[in-house]
């Protein structure tokens, strides 16, 4: 599995939660999988 920087992870989560961009669009914008975006968003919601 590829390792992603903390900065990139934060940008991905912020794009979805703060800018209300769909998970699919966020995945396309950052060239990552949809499942990664879902995982990061879920982690953020659980851990704050």
C-alpha positions as CSV (number, residue, x, y, z in Angstrom):
1,X,0.0,0.0,0.0
2,X,1.2,3.5,-0.9
3,X,2.0,5.9,2.0
4,X,0.4,9.3,1.9
5,X,1.6,12.4,3.8
6,X,-0.3,13.8,6.7
7,X,-0.8,17.0,4.7
8,X,-2.4,15.2,1.8
9,X,-4.6,13.2,4.1
10,X,-5.8,16.4,5.7
11,X,-6.5,18.1,2.4
12,X,-8.5,15.1,1.2
13,X,-10.7,15.1,4.3
14,X,-11.1,18.9,4.3
15,X,-12.2,18.8,0.6
16,X,-15.0,16.4,1.4
17,X,-16.1,17.7,4.9
18,X,-15.5,21.4,4.6
19,X,-16.1,22.1,0.9
20,X,-18.8,19.5,0.5
21,X,-17.2,17.8,-2.5
22,X,-18.4,14.3,-3.2
23,X,-16.1,11.4,-2.3
24,X,-15.9,10.4,-6.0
25,X,-14.8,13.9,-7.0
26,X,-12.3,14.2,-4.2
27,X,-10.8,10.9,-5.3
28,X,-10.5,12.1,-8.8
29,X,-9.0,15.5,-7.8
30,X,-6.3,13.9,-5.7
31,X,-5.7,10.8,-7.8
32,X,-6.5,8.4,-5.0
33,X,-9.0,5.6,-4.7
34,X,-12.5,6.2,-3.5
35,X,-12.0,3.7,-0.7
36,X,-9.1,5.7,0.6
37,X,-11.2,8.8,0.8
38,X,-14.0,6.9,2.6
39,X,-11.4,5.5,5.0
40,X,-9.9,8.8,5.8
41,X,-13.3,10.5,6.3
42,X,-14.4,7.7,8.6
43,X,-11.2,7.9,10.7
44,X,-11.6,11.7,11.0
45,X,-15.2,11.4,12.1
46,X,-14.3,8.8,14.7
47,X,-11.2,10.4,16.0
48,X,-12.0,14.1,15.5
